[in-house]
């Protein structure tokens, strides 16, 4: 006969696969949280000892990465007509779209490896290196204004984008490694995402002012000066020893194949609208790009320290990243063609087109702060669904806006709604992946989110540009053709946003209904097993 204590243990012990899996998952998350706390304590000063003013400056510097990155994206949005006139290509929309797409291309591709470099060599070091790189090539991009080559400008913009590709994931990793899971970490991530609309507005405002009053290169020169200043400031403000340096090997073959594949696919999609998809080298590069991505997937399954663990693209994290890709590709289309409509159809100046976007600053902040609180109370899948619905509603309002309609009708409402998509999806994605991946891979977590966000912006413009090119290529050049081209580009955004809604709705179904059902079945099965074990124990008595 067994003791009462052993009987009670037998009675409550879970014996089903479902409960065992849930127990394992909780234990894994618990160990991650314990490691997070230890890593945070190792920082000098740690999150409990840091003074309020230094912590505020630390978070400010992290937010600056998001702000400057988005400002750099906007540098060539509302100033595109001024830049195009310098290079005599103002009547070639496909060439103009490269002003923004080239920057987002490298931001979205080189982020893939910079997070891993941060994991190996230190997040603070890579953060500072990123700003020095950005400052150098921002200055170089401005000096291209003295030439007559739009191709050279696109190349410098692409090199400029490598700077944010280095600093963005390492900024997220600094936050993810410094704070243990909890409200402070979630709020910091949400503040990091909330400044994205502010960055767009600041970049567009300064771009418009310099273009109208001085010369557009000054916008890039100012960006370079600010970047150098932030790098110097960060050396003294960011705490030491944030995040470990676990070492490990660097996946060179995966880096080469992954970055090459992403660059080739993106280049093909954005070059297709310029020269036509019937040009042999365009579809040849596209095919070669997919071959490289196939090789990348194979390599990642074989190497010891992969850039992207295969499990990161499955389950919840896979659904989150797919939602991010659909929503942010829609956002890239919304942003580019909203500015183009303002300049071409509404006849706004560069400055006025930026001023009209100021309302998005306030809703962006509200969305980010709300996400910090909601993440503590409602499932992440619901937050993502709300974000995708915001993307969808925002682009429909802008894409169906009649010619000559007043600003306060559909455009104003779209500017209020769209930031909820940005500032709910980005923090939610950061929080989910930061919690899902171990402490030694926080740079990788930041890389994945930022890769999908920035690459999707660029590839979305390629999709929209392709649709615009083939719909309007046989039409007479003029205002009506431009309006029709912008409309069909928006329609492409409708489809991408709709895909995001469908994926996020499926994620909600999986997370709330199927998971709950599995947990209930596990409990029922566990109860049955417990009764059976207890009954057997009584028979033994």
C-alpha positions in Angstrom: 0.0 0.0 0.0 1.3 3.5 -0.9 1.3 6.5 1.4 -1.3 9.2 1.1 1.3 11.6 -0.3 2.2 9.3 -3.1 -1.5 8.8 -3.9 -2.0 12.5 -4.2 1.0 12.8 -6.5 -0.3 10.1 -8.7 -3.7 11.7 -8.8 -2.6 15.1 -10.1 0.3 14.0 -12.3 -0.4 14.9 -16.0 0.1 11.9 -18.3 -1.1 13.0 -21.7 1.0 14.2 -24.6 -0.9 17.5 -24.7 -0.3 18.4 -21.1 3.3 17.2 -21.3 3.9 19.5 -24.3 2.3 22.4 -22.5 4.4 21.7 -19.4 7.6 21.5 -21.5 6.7 24.8 -23.2 6.2 26.6 -19.9 9.4 25.2 -18.5 11.3 26.4 -21.6 9.8 29.9 -21.4 10.6 29.9 -17.7 14.3 29.1 -18.4 14.4 31.8 -21.1 13.0 34.3 -18.6 15.6 33.3 -16.0 18.4 33.6 -18.5 17.0 37.0 -19.5 17.1 38.2 -15.9 20.7 37.0 -15.5 21.8 38.7 -18.7 20.1 42.0 -17.7 21.8 41.9 -14.3 25.2 41.4 -16.1 24.7 44.8 -17.8 26.5 47.8 -16.2 24.3 49.4 -14.9 21.6 46.9 -15.0 17.9 47.7 -15.4 17.3 48.0 -11.7 20.3 50.3 -11.0 20.1 52.6 -14.1 19.1 56.2 -13.3 15.9 57.6 -14.8 17.6 60.1 -17.0 20.1 57.6 -18.4 17.3 55.0 -19.0 15.3 57.7 -20.8 18.3 58.6 -23.0 18.9 54.9 -23.6 15.3 54.4 -24.9 15.6 57.7 -26.8 18.7 56.3 -28.7 16.9 53.1 -29.4 13.9 55.0 -30.8 16.2 57.1 -32.9 17.1 54.0 -34.9 13.5 53.6 -36.0 13.0 57.3 -36.5 16.1 57.9 -38.6 15.5 54.8 -40.7 11.9 55.8 -41.5 13.0 59.4 -42.1 15.6 58.1 -44.6 12.9 56.1 -46.4 10.8 59.4 -46.7 13.8 61.4 -47.9 13.1 60.4 -51.5 9.3 60.2 -51.3 7.9 63.8 -51.5 11.2 65.1 -53.0 11.1 62.5 -55.8 10.1 65.1 -58.5 13.0 67.4 -57.5 15.5 64.6 -57.5 14.1 63.3 -60.8 14.6 66.7 -62.4 18.2 66.7 -61.5 18.7 63.5 -63.4 16.1 64.3 -66.2 13.9 61.3 -65.5 10.8 63.0 -64.2 8.6 61.2 -66.8 9.8 57.7 -66.0 7.8 56.5 -62.9 9.7 53.1 -62.8 13.0 55.0 -62.4 11.6 57.2 -59.7 10.3 54.3 -57.6 14.0 53.1 -57.3 14.8 56.2 -55.2 13.0 54.6 -52.3 13.1 50.9 -53.3 16.9 50.8 -53.5 17.1 52.0 -49.9 14.5 49.5 -48.6 16.1 46.7 -50.6 19.4 46.8 -48.7 17.7 47.5 -45.4 15.5 44.4 -45.8 18.3 42.1 -47.0 21.4 42.9 -45.0 19.4 42.9 -41.8 19.3 39.2 -42.2 23.0 38.9 -41.3 23.5 41.9 -39.0 21.5 40.5 -36.2 23.7 37.4 -36.1 26.8 39.7 -36.2 25.4 41.5 -33.1 24.8 38.1 -31.3 28.5 37.3 -32.0 30.3 40.6 -31.5 28.0 42.7 -29.2 24.9 44.7 -29.9 26.3 48.0 -28.8 29.3 47.8 -31.1 27.1 47.0 -34.1 24.7 49.8 -33.2 27.5 52.3 -33.4 29.0 50.8 -36.6 25.5 51.1 -38.2 25.3 54.8 -37.5 28.8 55.5 -38.7 28.0 53.6 -42.0 24.7 55.5 -42.4 26.4 58.9 -41.8 29.1 58.1 -44.4 26.8 57.1 -47.2 24.2 59.7 -46.4 26.9 62.3 -47.1 27.9 60.4 -50.2 24.3 60.3 -51.5 24.0 64.0 -51.2 27.2 64.6 -53.2 25.6 62.6 -56.1 23.6 65.7 -56.7 26.6 67.2 -58.4 26.5 64.4 -61.0 23.8 63.6 -63.7 23.5 59.8 -63.0 20.4 58.5 -61.4 22.0 55.0 -61.3 24.8 56.3 -59.1 22.1 57.9 -56.9 20.3 54.5 -56.6 23.6 52.8 -55.7 24.4 55.3 -53.0 20.9 55.0 -51.6 21.4 51.2 -51.5 24.7 51.6 -49.7 23.0 54.1 -47.3 20.4 51.5 -46.5 23.1 49.1 -45.1 23.5 51.4 -42.1 19.9 51.0 -40.8 20.2 47.3 -41.7 23.0 47.1 -39.1 21.6 49.3 -36.3 17.9 48.4 -36.4 18.0 44.7 -35.3 20.7 45.5 -32.8 18.6 48.3 -31.3 15.8 45.7 -30.8 18.3 43.3 -29.4 19.6 45.9 -26.9 16.0 46.3 -25.6 15.3 42.6 -25.7 18.5 41.7 -23.8 18.5 44.6 -21.3 15.0 44.1 -19.9 13.5 40.9 -18.6 10.0 39.9 -20.0 7.4 42.3 -18.5 5.7 45.6 -18.9 8.9 47.7 -19.2 10.2 45.6 -22.0 6.9 45.7 -23.8 6.5 49.4 -23.4 10.1 50.0 -24.7 9.3 47.9 -27.7 6.1 49.7 -28.4 7.8 53.1 -28.0 10.4 51.8 -30.5 7.7 51.2 -33.0 5.7 54.3 -32.2 8.2 56.7 -33.7 7.9 55.3 -37.2 5.2 57.8 -38.3 7.2 60.6 -36.7 10.3 59.5 -38.7 8.4 59.6 -42.0 7.0 63.0 -41.3 10.4 64.5 -40.2 12.1 63.1 -43.2 9.4 64.4 -45.6 9.3 67.8 -43.9 13.0 68.4 -44.0 13.2 67.0 -47.5 10.5 69.3 -48.7 12.0 72.4 -47.0 15.5 71.8 -48.3 14.2 71.0 -51.8 12.0 74.1 -52.0 14.2 76.6 -50.2 17.8 75.4 -50.7 18.7 72.1 -52.5 17.6 68.5 -51.9 21.1 67.1 -51.1 21.1 69.1 -47.9 18.5 66.6 -46.6 21.0 63.8 -46.9 23.9 65.8 -45.6 21.9 66.7 -42.4 21.1 63.0 -42.0 24.8 62.2 -42.2 25.7 64.8 -39.5 23.0 63.6 -37.2 24.1 59.9 -37.6 27.7 60.7 -36.6 26.4 62.6 -33.5 24.1 59.7 -32.4 27.1 57.3 -32.8 29.2 59.4 -30.5 26.4 59.9 -28.0 25.6 56.2 -27.9 29.1 55.3 -26.8 28.6 57.0 -23.5 24.9 56.4 -22.8 24.2 52.8 -23.7 25.1 50.5 -20.8 28.0 48.1 -21.1 27.8 44.3 -21.4 24.2 44.2 -22.7 23.7 40.7 -24.1 26.2 38.0 -24.1 28.7 37.1 -26.8 28.0 33.3 -27.1 30.4 33.0 -30.1 29.6 30.2 -32.4 30.3 30.0 -36.1 29.1 32.4 -38.7 27.0 31.0 -41.5 28.9 32.3 -44.5 27.3 30.2 -47.2 23.9 30.9 -45.8 24.6 34.6 -45.7 25.8 34.6 -49.3 22.9 32.6 -50.7 20.3 34.3 -48.6 21.4 37.9 -49.2 22.0 37.2 -52.9 18.6 35.6 -53.3 16.7 38.4 -51.6 18.7 41.1 -53.6 18.1 39.4 -57.0 14.4 38.8 -56.4 13.9 42.3 -55.2 15.9 43.8 -58.0 13.9 41.9 -60.6 10.6 43.0 -59.3 11.6 46.6 -59.1 13.4 46.6 -62.5 10.6 44.9 -64.3 8.4 48.0 -64.4 11.4 50.1 -65.7 12.5 47.9 -68.7 9.6 45.5 -69.0 9.4 41.9 -67.9 10.0 40.7 -71.5 13.7 41.8 -71.0 15.7 38.5 -70.7 17.9 39.6 -67.8 15.0 40.5 -65.6 13.3 37.1 -65.4 16.7 35.4 -65.5 17.7 37.2 -62.3 14.4 36.4 -60.8 14.9 32.7 -61.5 18.5 32.9 -60.2 17.1 34.6 -57.0 14.7 31.8 -56.3 17.5 29.2 -56.8 19.6 31.1 -54.3 16.7 31.1 -51.8 16.2 27.4 -52.3 19.9 26.8 -51.6 19.6 29.1 -48.5 16.8 27.0 -47.1 18.8 23.8 -47.7 21.9 25.2 -46.0 20.0 26.5 -43.0 18.8 23.0 -42.3 22.4 21.6 -42.3 24.6 24.1 -40.5 25.3 24.2 -36.8 24.6 27.9 -36.3 22.0 29.0 -38.9 21.1 32.6 -39.6 17.4 31.7 -39.4 16.5 28.5 -37.4 13.9 26.5 -39.4 11.6 26.6 -36.5 11.4 30.4 -36.5 9.4 30.3 -39.8 6.9 27.8 -38.5 3.9 27.9 -36.1 3.1 31.2 -34.4 6.3 33.0 -35.5 5.7 32.0 -39.1 2.2 33.3 -39.0 3.4 36.6 -37.4 6.0 37.1 -40.1 3.6 36.3 -42.9 1.2 38.9 -41.5 4.0 41.4 -41.2 5.0 40.8 -44.9 1.5 41.3 -46.2 0.7 44.3 -44.1 3.9 46.2 -44.6 4.1 45.6 -48.3 0.6 47.2 -48.4 2.0 50.0 -46.3 4.8 50.7 -48.7 2.3 51.0 -51.6 0.1 53.3 -49.5 2.9 55.6 -48.5 4.6 55.9 -51.9 1.4 56.4 -53.9 -0.2 58.7 -51.3 2.7 61.1 -51.7 2.6 60.7 -55.5 -1.1 61.5 -55.6 -0.5 64.5 -53.4 2.2 65.8 -55.7 0.8 64.9 -59.1 -3.0 65.0 -58.7 -3.6 67.3 -55.8 -0.8 69.6 -56.8 0.6 69.9 -53.3 4.1 71.3 -52.7 6.7 69.0 -51.1 6.3 70.7 -47.8 2.5 70.7 -47.8 2.4 67.0 -48.7 4.3 66.3 -45.6 2.4 68.7 -43.4 -0.9 67.0 -44.3 0.5 63.7 -42.9 1.1 65.2 -39.4 -2.1 63.7 -37.9 -0.6 60.3 -38.2 1.9 61.2 -35.5 -0.7 61.3 -32.8 -2.6 58.1 -33.7 0.8 56.3 -34.1 1.7 57.1 -30.5 -1.8 56.1 -29.3 -1.6 52.8 -31.1 1.9 52.0 -29.7 1.0 52.8 -26.1 -2.3 50.9 -26.5 -0.4 47.8 -27.8 1.9 47.8 -24.7 -1.2 47.5 -22.5 -3.1 45.2 -24.7 -0.2 42.8 -25.0 -0.6 42.1 -21.2 -4.3 41.4 -21.5 -5.3 40.0 -24.9 -3.7 37.4 -27.2 -1.1 38.5 -29.7 -3.2 37.1 -32.6 -6.0 39.6 -31.9 -3.5 42.5 -31.9 -2.2 41.4 -35.3 -5.7 41.1 -36.6 -6.6 44.6 -35.6 -3.3 45.8 -37.2 -4.1 44.1 -40.5 -7.6 45.5 -40.5 -6.1 49.0 -40.0 -3.8 48.4 -43.0 -6.8 47.2 -45.1 -9.2 50.0 -44.2 -6.5 52.7 -44.5 -5.5 51.8 -48.1 -9.1 51.3 -49.2 -9.9 54.8 -48.1 -6.9 56.3 -49.9 -7.2 54.1 -53.0 -10.9 54.9 -53.6 -10.6 58.7 -53.0 -12.1 60.7 -55.8 -10.1 63.3 -57.7 -10.6 66.7 -56.2 -12.0 65.5 -52.9 -11.3 67.7 -49.9 -8.5 66.6 -47.5 -10.8 66.2 -44.5 -12.8 63.4 -46.1 -11.2 60.0 -46.9 -7.5 61.1 -46.8 -7.7 62.5 -43.3 -9.4 59.4 -42.0 -6.9 57.1 -43.8 -4.0 59.0 -42.1 -5.6 58.4 -38.8 -6.2 54.7 -39.4 -3.1 53.5 -41.2 -0.7 54.2 -38.3 -2.6 51.6 -36.2 -1.4 49.0 -38.6 2.2 50.1 -38.3 2.4 50.7 -34.6 0.4 47.6 -33.6 2.0 45.1 -35.9 5.6 46.1 -35.4 5.7 46.0 -31.5 3.6 42.9 -31.4 5.9 41.1 -33.8 9.0 42.2 -31.8 7.5 41.1 -28.5 6.4 37.7 -29.9 9.7 36.9 -31.6 11.8 38.3 -28.7 9.9 36.0 -26.3 10.0 33.0 -28.7 13.7 33.0 -29.3 16.4 32.4 -26.7 18.5 35.2 -25.1 21.5 34.4 -27.3 19.5 35.0 -30.4 17.9 38.4 -29.7 19.8 39.9 -32.6 18.3 37.2 -34.8 14.8 38.1 -33.5 15.3 41.7 -34.4 16.7 40.7 -37.8 13.6 38.6 -38.7 11.1 41.3 -37.9 13.0 44.1 -39.5 13.8 42.0 -42.6 10.2 41.2 -43.2 9.1 44.8 -42.6 11.7 46.6 -44.8 11.9 43.9 -47.5 8.2 43.9 -47.8 8.1 47.7 -48.3 10.5 47.4 -51.2 9.0 44.3 -52.8 5.5 45.7 -52.4 6.6 48.7 -54.5 7.9 46.3 -57.1 4.5 44.5 -57.3 2.6 47.8 -57.6 5.0 49.2 -60.1 4.7 46.1 -62.3 0.9 46.4 -62.2 1.0 50.1 -63.0 3.5 49.6 -65.9 1.5 46.9 -67.7 -1.9 48.6 -67.2 -0.7 52.0 -68.5 2.1 51.2 -71.0 -0.2 51.6 -74.0 -2.0 54.7 -72.8 -1.2 58.3 -73.8 1.0 60.0 -71.2 -0.8 62.6 -69.1 -2.7 63.3 -65.9 -5.4 60.7 -66.6 -2.9 58.0 -67.2 -1.1 58.9 -64.0 -4.3 58.8 -62.0 -5.2 55.4 -63.5 -1.8 54.1 -62.8 -1.9 55.2 -59.2 -5.4 53.6 -58.8 -4.3 50.2 -60.0 -1.2 50.3 -57.8 -3.5 50.9 -54.8 -5.6 48.0 -55.9 -2.5 45.8 -55.6 -2.2 47.1 -52.1 -5.9 46.1 -51.4 -5.0 42.5 -52.3 -1.9 42.4 -50.1 -3.8 43.9 -47.1 -6.6 41.5 -47.6 -4.1 38.6 -47.5 -2.9 40.0 -44.2 -6.4 40.0 -42.8 -7.0 36.4 -43.9 -3.7 35.1 -42.4 -4.3 37.0 -39.1 -7.9 35.8 -38.8 -6.6 32.2 -39.3 -4.0 32.9 -36.6 -6.7 34.0 -34.2 -8.7 30.8 -34.9 -5.6 28.7 -34.3 -4.5 30.5 -31.1 -7.9 31.0 -29.5 -10.1 28.1 -30.6 -7.9 25.2 -31.6 -5.4 25.8 -28.8 -8.2 26.1 -26.2 -9.8 22.9 -27.6 -6.5 21.0 -27.4 -6.0 22.3 -23.8 -9.5 21.2 -22.8 -9.0 17.8 -24.4 -5.7 17.5 -22.5 -7.3 18.4 -19.2 -10.2 15.9 -19.8 -7.7 13.1 -20.7 -5.5 14.0 -17.7 -8.5 13.9 -15.4 -9.5 10.5 -16.8 -6.0 9.1 -16.3 -5.9 10.6 -12.8 -9.1 8.9 -11.8 -7.9 5.6 -13.3 -4.6 5.8 -11.4 -6.4 6.8 -8.2 -8.8 3.9 -8.6 -5.9 1.4 -9.2 -4.3 2.8 -6.0 -7.5 2.2 -4.0 -7.7 -1.4 -5.4 -4.2 -2.0 -4.1 -5.3 -0.8 -0.7 
